[in-house]
């Protein structure tokens, strides 16, 4: 037990500080990717519902391809191909090679993946909004952006939050896949600590406990957000009676 405490201590020779730093990097990437994915998803959902046939077809290809290809393969493709194209474009404009930070690249790669799933979650949530509310907003003469902000988004939130909560948890776990391209997130830090000390069980169990802690805390936060979004609505228990 004393050896485990020493290995997980925050100061050297313990590796606890490394694990917490990796967790912070994981959460940083997850927050950025989740927010970026929400922006893509909202635009994609509106495009699929209200856009022209060409835009709808392009978005259908995007969501289908991203959801069909394994996420690890997508991460490798988006990371290496994306950075290569960016550097070639920079060199073509007369600039040198661009140094991309690991956090920015991770947010961009996972955000593209999150955006495809968020598009379908938000599209389904918008379609679940009663059509009478949308027709009433149009009858009042609301422009599209104002109707989206004051009617569509508030009305769709109760339908979207459960799916978005799952996407957030997927984002926190998908950060572990970024270890294959060398990002120092929690999984990468755990592997380094375990390989240096040969205490694989101890460190991976500690990493699992940290991921579980994030999941439990996230579940509590999203439950409060869902309760806030459903304020004024009858609960399922009351509706059943």
C-alpha positions as a Markdown table, in Angstrom:
| # | Residue | x | y | z |
|---|---|---|---|---|
| 1 | Unk | 0.0 | 0.0 | 0.0 |
| 2 | Unk | 2.8 | 2.4 | 0.8 |
| 3 | Unk | 4.4 | 1.7 | -2.6 |
| 4 | Unk | 1.1 | 2.5 | -4.3 |
| 5 | Unk | 0.8 | 5.8 | -2.4 |
| 6 | Unk | 4.4 | 6.6 | -3.4 |
| 7 | Unk | 3.8 | 5.8 | -7.0 |
| 8 | Unk | 0.7 | 8.0 | -7.2 |
| 9 | Unk | 2.0 | 10.9 | -5.1 |
| 10 | Unk | 1.9 | 14.3 | -6.8 |
| 11 | Unk | 5.6 | 15.0 | -6.4 |
| 12 | Unk | 8.5 | 13.0 | -7.8 |
| 13 | Unk | 9.2 | 10.1 | -7.7 |
| 14 | Unk | 5.4 | 9.8 | -7.8 |
| 15 | Unk | 3.5 | 10.1 | -11.1 |
| 16 | Unk | 0.3 | 11.5 | -9.7 |
| 17 | Unk | 1.1 | 15.0 | -11.0 |
| 18 | Unk | 1.6 | 13.6 | -14.5 |
| 19 | Unk | -1.7 | 11.8 | -14.5 |
| 20 | Unk | -3.5 | 15.0 | -13.4 |
| 21 | Unk | -1.8 | 17.0 | -16.0 |
| 22 | Unk | -2.8 | 14.4 | -18.6 |
| 23 | Unk | -6.4 | 14.6 | -17.3 |
| 24 | Unk | -6.3 | 18.3 | -17.7 |
| 25 | Unk | -5.2 | 18.0 | -21.3 |
| 26 | Unk | -7.9 | 15.4 | -22.0 |
| 27 | Unk | -10.6 | 17.7 | -20.6 |
| 28 | Unk | -9.2 | 20.7 | -22.5 |
| 29 | Unk | -9.4 | 18.8 | -25.8 |
| 30 | Unk | -12.8 | 17.3 | -24.9 |
| 31 | Unk | -14.3 | 20.7 | -24.1 |
| 32 | Unk | -12.9 | 22.3 | -27.3 |
| 33 | Unk | -14.0 | 19.4 | -29.5 |
| 34 | Unk | -17.4 | 19.2 | -27.9 |
| 35 | Unk | -18.0 | 22.9 | -28.5 |
| 36 | Unk | -16.6 | 22.8 | -32.0 |
| 37 | Unk | -18.8 | 19.8 | -32.7 |
| 38 | Unk | -21.9 | 21.6 | -31.4 |
| 39 | Unk | -21.3 | 24.5 | -33.8 |
| 40 | Unk | -20.8 | 22.1 | -36.7 |
| 41 | Unk | -23.9 | 20.0 | -35.6 |
| 42 | Unk | -26.2 | 23.1 | -35.4 |
| 43 | Unk | -25.1 | 24.3 | -38.8 |
| 44 | Unk | -25.4 | 20.7 | -40.2 |
| 45 | Unk | -28.8 | 20.1 | -38.7 |
| 46 | Unk | -30.2 | 23.4 | -40.1 |
| 47 | Unk | -28.6 | 22.6 | -43.5 |
| 48 | Unk | -30.1 | 19.2 | -43.6 |
| 49 | Unk | -33.6 | 20.5 | -42.6 |
| 50 | Unk | -33.7 | 23.8 | -44.5 |
| 51 | Unk | -30.9 | 23.7 | -47.0 |
| 52 | Unk | -31.0 | 23.0 | -50.7 |
| 53 | Unk | -30.6 | 19.6 | -52.3 |
| 54 | Unk | -26.8 | 20.0 | -52.9 |
| 55 | Unk | -26.1 | 21.0 | -49.3 |
| 56 | Unk | -28.3 | 18.2 | -48.0 |
| 57 | Unk | -26.4 | 15.7 | -50.1 |
| 58 | Unk | -23.0 | 17.0 | -49.0 |
| 59 | Unk | -24.0 | 16.9 | -45.3 |
| 60 | Unk | -25.4 | 13.4 | -45.8 |
| 61 | Unk | -22.1 | 12.2 | -47.2 |
| 62 | Unk | -20.2 | 13.9 | -44.3 |
| 63 | Unk | -22.3 | 12.3 | -41.5 |
| 64 | Unk | -22.4 | 8.9 | -43.2 |
| 65 | Unk | -18.7 | 8.7 | -43.8 |
| 66 | Unk | -17.7 | 9.9 | -40.3 |
| 67 | Unk | -20.2 | 7.5 | -38.6 |
| 68 | Unk | -19.2 | 4.6 | -40.8 |
| 69 | Unk | -15.4 | 4.8 | -40.5 |
| 70 | Unk | -13.8 | 3.8 | -37.1 |
| 71 | Unk | -12.8 | 6.8 | -35.1 |
| 72 | Unk | -9.2 | 5.7 | -34.8 |
| 73 | Unk | -8.9 | 5.6 | -38.5 |
| 74 | Unk | -10.5 | 9.0 | -38.9 |
| 75 | Unk | -8.2 | 10.5 | -36.3 |
| 76 | Unk | -5.1 | 9.3 | -38.2 |
| 77 | Unk | -6.5 | 10.5 | -41.5 |
| 78 | Unk | -7.6 | 13.9 | -40.3 |
| 79 | Unk | -4.5 | 14.5 | -38.3 |
| 80 | Unk | -1.8 | 13.5 | -40.9 |
| 81 | Unk | -3.7 | 14.5 | -44.0 |
| 82 | Unk | -5.1 | 17.7 | -42.5 |
| 83 | Unk | -1.7 | 18.9 | -41.2 |
| 84 | Unk | 0.0 | 18.0 | -44.5 |
| 85 | Unk | -2.6 | 20.0 | -46.5 |
| 86 | Unk | -2.3 | 23.0 | -44.2 |
| 87 | Unk | 1.5 | 23.0 | -44.6 |
| 88 | Unk | 1.3 | 22.7 | -48.3 |
| 89 | Unk | -1.1 | 25.6 | -48.5 |
| 90 | Unk | 1.1 | 27.7 | -46.2 |
| 91 | Unk | 4.2 | 26.9 | -48.4 |
| 92 | Unk | 2.3 | 27.7 | -51.6 |
| 93 | Unk | 1.5 | 31.2 | -50.2 |
| 94 | Unk | 5.1 | 31.8 | -49.4 |
| 95 | Unk | 5.1 | 31.0 | -45.7 |
| 96 | Unk | 7.0 | 28.3 | -43.9 |
| 97 | Unk | 5.7 | 25.2 | -42.3 |
| 98 | Unk | 3.0 | 25.8 | -39.6 |
| 99 | Unk | 3.6 | 24.4 | -36.1 |
| 100 | Unk | 0.3 | 23.1 | -34.9 |
| 101 | Unk | -0.1 | 22.6 | -31.2 |
| 102 | Unk | -1.3 | 19.2 | -30.0 |
| 103 | Unk | -4.3 | 20.7 | -28.2 |
| 104 | Unk | -5.5 | 22.6 | -31.3 |
| 105 | Unk | -5.0 | 19.6 | -33.6 |
| 106 | Unk | -6.8 | 17.3 | -31.1 |
| 107 | Unk | -9.8 | 19.8 | -30.9 |
| 108 | Unk | -10.0 | 20.0 | -34.7 |
| 109 | Unk | -9.8 | 16.3 | -35.3 |
| 110 | Unk | -12.3 | 15.3 | -32.6 |
| 111 | Unk | -14.5 | 18.2 | -33.4 |
| 112 | Unk | -15.0 | 17.0 | -36.9 |
| 113 | Unk | -16.0 | 13.6 | -35.6 |
| 114 | Unk | -18.3 | 15.1 | -32.9 |
| 115 | Unk | -19.9 | 17.3 | -35.5 |
| 116 | Unk | -21.3 | 14.4 | -37.6 |
| 117 | Unk | -23.0 | 12.9 | -34.5 |
| 118 | Unk | -24.2 | 16.2 | -33.2 |
| 119 | Unk | -25.7 | 17.0 | -36.6 |
| 120 | Unk | -28.0 | 13.9 | -36.3 |
| 121 | Unk | -28.8 | 14.5 | -32.6 |
| 122 | Unk | -29.8 | 18.1 | -33.2 |
| 123 | Unk | -31.7 | 17.3 | -36.4 |
| 124 | Unk | -33.8 | 14.8 | -34.5 |
| 125 | Unk | -34.3 | 17.3 | -31.7 |
| 126 | Unk | -35.4 | 20.1 | -34.1 |
| 127 | Unk | -37.9 | 17.7 | -35.8 |
| 128 | Unk | -39.3 | 16.8 | -32.4 |
| 129 | Unk | -40.4 | 20.4 | -31.8 |
| 130 | Unk | -44.1 | 20.8 | -32.3 |
| 131 | Unk | -44.7 | 22.4 | -35.7 |
| 132 | Unk | -47.3 | 24.7 | -34.2 |
| 133 | Unk | -44.6 | 26.6 | -32.3 |
| 134 | Unk | -42.6 | 27.2 | -35.5 |
| 135 | Unk | -45.7 | 28.3 | -37.4 |
| 136 | Unk | -46.7 | 30.7 | -34.7 |
| 137 | Unk | -43.2 | 32.2 | -34.8 |
| 138 | Unk | -43.4 | 32.7 | -38.6 |
| 139 | Unk | -46.9 | 34.2 | -38.1 |
| 140 | Unk | -45.4 | 36.8 | -35.8 |
| 141 | Unk | -43.0 | 37.7 | -38.5 |
| 142 | Unk | -39.8 | 36.5 | -36.8 |
| 143 | Unk | -36.7 | 36.4 | -39.0 |
| 144 | Unk | -35.0 | 32.9 | -39.2 |
| 145 | Unk | -32.1 | 33.7 | -36.8 |
| 146 | Unk | -34.4 | 35.2 | -34.2 |
| 147 | Unk | -36.8 | 32.2 | -34.5 |
| 148 | Unk | -33.8 | 29.9 | -34.1 |
| 149 | Unk | -32.6 | 31.7 | -30.9 |
| 150 | Unk | -35.9 | 32.3 | -29.2 |
| 151 | Unk | -38.1 | 29.4 | -30.3 |
| 152 | Unk | -36.2 | 26.5 | -31.9 |
| 153 | Unk | -33.2 | 26.1 | -29.6 |
| 154 | Unk | -35.2 | 26.5 | -26.3 |
| 155 | Unk | -37.9 | 24.1 | -27.5 |
| 156 | Unk | -35.5 | 21.4 | -28.8 |
| 157 | Unk | -33.2 | 21.4 | -25.7 |
| 158 | Unk | -35.1 | 18.8 | -23.7 |
| 159 | Unk | -34.9 | 16.5 | -26.7 |
| 160 | Unk | -31.3 | 17.1 | -27.4 |
| 161 | Unk | -29.7 | 17.1 | -24.0 |
| 162 | Unk | -29.6 | 13.2 | -23.5 |
| 163 | Unk | -27.9 | 12.7 | -26.8 |
| 164 | Unk | -25.5 | 15.6 | -26.2 |
| 165 | Unk | -24.6 | 14.2 | -22.8 |
| 166 | Unk | -23.7 | 10.9 | -24.5 |
| 167 | Unk | -21.6 | 12.8 | -27.1 |
| 168 | Unk | -19.7 | 14.6 | -24.3 |
| 169 | Unk | -18.9 | 11.3 | -22.6 |
| 170 | Unk | -17.7 | 9.9 | -26.0 |
| 171 | Unk | -15.5 | 13.0 | -26.4 |
| 172 | Unk | -13.8 | 12.5 | -23.1 |
| 173 | Unk | -13.1 | 8.9 | -23.9 |
| 174 | Unk | -12.1 | 9.6 | -27.5 |
| 175 | Unk | -9.2 | 11.7 | -26.2 |
| 176 | Unk | -7.5 | 8.5 | -25.3 |
| 177 | Unk | -7.3 | 7.6 | -29.1 |
| 178 | Unk | -5.1 | 10.7 | -29.6 |
| 179 | Unk | -2.3 | 8.9 | -27.8 |
| 180 | Unk | -1.6 | 7.2 | -31.1 |
| 181 | Unk | -0.4 | 10.5 | -32.5 |
| 182 | Unk | 1.6 | 11.4 | -29.4 |
| 183 | Unk | -0.6 | 13.7 | -27.5 |
| 184 | Unk | 0.2 | 13.8 | -23.8 |
| 185 | Unk | -3.3 | 13.2 | -22.6 |
| 186 | Unk | -4.3 | 11.0 | -19.7 |
| 187 | Unk | -3.8 | 7.6 | -21.5 |
| 188 | Unk | -0.4 | 8.6 | -22.9 |
| 189 | Unk | 0.7 | 9.8 | -19.5 |
| 190 | Unk | -0.6 | 6.6 | -17.9 |
| 191 | Unk | 1.3 | 4.5 | -20.4 |
| 192 | Unk | 4.5 | 6.4 | -19.8 |
| 193 | Unk | 4.2 | 6.0 | -16.0 |
| 194 | Unk | 3.3 | 2.3 | -16.3 |
| 195 | Unk | 6.2 | 1.5 | -18.6 |
| 196 | Unk | 8.7 | 3.4 | -16.4 |
| 197 | Unk | 7.7 | 1.7 | -13.2 |
| 198 | Unk | 6.2 | -1.6 | -14.5 |
| 199 | Unk | 3.2 | -0.9 | -12.2 |
| 200 | Unk | 0.7 | -1.4 | -15.0 |
| 201 | Unk | -2.2 | -2.4 | -12.9 |
| 202 | Unk | -1.8 | 0.5 | -10.5 |
| 203 | Unk | -1.6 | 3.2 | -13.1 |
| 204 | Unk | -4.3 | 2.0 | -15.4 |
| 205 | Unk | -6.6 | 1.4 | -12.5 |
| 206 | Unk | -5.9 | 5.0 | -11.4 |
| 207 | Unk | -6.6 | 6.3 | -14.9 |
| 208 | Unk | -9.9 | 4.3 | -15.0 |
| 209 | Unk | -10.9 | 5.9 | -11.7 |
| 210 | Unk | -10.2 | 9.4 | -13.1 |
| 211 | Unk | -12.3 | 8.7 | -16.2 |
| 212 | Unk | -15.1 | 7.3 | -13.9 |
| 213 | Unk | -14.9 | 10.4 | -11.8 |
| 214 | Unk | -15.4 | 12.6 | -14.8 |
| 215 | Unk | -18.3 | 10.5 | -16.0 |
| 216 | Unk | -20.1 | 10.7 | -12.7 |
| 217 | Unk | -19.6 | 14.4 | -12.4 |
| 218 | Unk | -20.7 | 15.0 | -16.0 |
| 219 | Unk | -23.8 | 12.9 | -15.4 |
| 220 | Unk | -24.7 | 15.1 | -12.5 |
| 221 | Unk | -24.2 | 18.3 | -14.4 |
| 222 | Unk | -26.2 | 17.2 | -17.4 |
| 223 | Unk | -29.0 | 16.0 | -15.2 |
| 224 | Unk | -29.2 | 19.5 | -13.7 |
| 225 | Unk | -29.1 | 21.0 | -17.2 |
| 226 | Unk | -31.9 | 18.7 | -18.4 |
| 227 | Unk | -34.0 | 19.6 | -15.4 |
| 228 | Unk | -33.5 | 23.3 | -16.1 |
| 229 | Unk | -34.4 | 22.8 | -19.8 |
| 230 | Unk | -37.6 | 20.9 | -18.8 |
| 231 | Unk | -38.7 | 23.5 | -16.3 |
| 232 | Unk | -42.4 | 24.1 | -16.6 |
| 233 | Unk | -43.1 | 20.9 | -18.5 |
| 234 | Unk | -45.0 | 18.0 | -16.9 |
| 235 | Unk | -42.8 | 15.2 | -15.6 |
| 236 | Unk | -43.1 | 11.7 | -17.1 |
| 237 | Unk | -44.4 | 10.4 | -13.7 |
| 238 | Unk | -47.2 | 13.0 | -13.7 |
| 239 | Unk | -48.0 | 12.5 | -17.3 |
| 240 | Unk | -48.4 | 8.7 | -16.7 |
| 241 | Unk | -50.9 | 9.3 | -13.9 |
